[in-house]
Amino acid sequence: MHRTLPLVLTLVATALPRPALAQPDAAAPPTVAMSFWQCDRAAMDQLIEAEQTRSLPIYQSLVDSGQMFEAGAMTHAWGDEWNFVLYVVAQDLAAAVAANSAIQSAYAERWPDDNLLVESCTGHFDNIYTARTGEGFTGAVSPDDPATVALSFWQCPLHEVGRLMEEEGRGSAVIAQELTNEGLWRGSGFMTHAWGDVWNVVRYSAADDLPSLLTAFDAMGERMESRFPGMAATNVNATCSQHKDNIYDLVVRTTQGE
């Protein structure tokens, strides 16, 4: 499947500051590059099959060799028109650029005539985030046994983003990690924009299925109310002007020593 994300990442890499490659900061938060597509629903099964059988082995080889942390694909269960999402998680922007270039090259070499993605999908945009809390997704998934992921997007004042992430790190992120450790979540955390559209704060929350996701959200609310009386389950609700939610099936993802 032809992908345009590597070009976008390369252009952004020339415009944003990044740490020197010779001495990477192991404690620095990772970069999450997400590519959102508006695709023909009739082609969705083919797109998922190509991700599972063609892309996933390439992704996994890059994870196994340490070139990136994770990659995968999500499809819409409920939400807006961007119904197919590809993502890569890497150490920093330069590593994400390199990983995407490697994916592009390997795919084109093995399947040079595969244009399914661009032929099936009309709209496309990319966002690049910095992970602020959480440790990513946990557990294996497959098209037949996906995880359910909620992505919550906010438009927040830029001057408030740092404060918000500090507060979430002290409050909801601690509880989210507890719920992940207990098996209620399959990952939950916040990301902020390094480059992209107006939705500059994003929370991801994953569980086995939608009922499990809702149960975990209820547990989050109860623990927040108990430990932090008067504080909302997430402070961004009180600070940020606009909000939307999308729910996806996480159908393909790499694993790393799990």
Beta strands, then each sheet from edge to edge (+ up, - down):
strand 1: 31-39
strand 2: 70-78
strand 3: 84-90
strand 4: 121-131
strand 5: 147-155
strand 6: 188-195
strand 7: 201-207
strand 8: 242-253
sheet 1: 1+ 3- 2+ 8- 5+ 7- 6+ 4- 1+
end
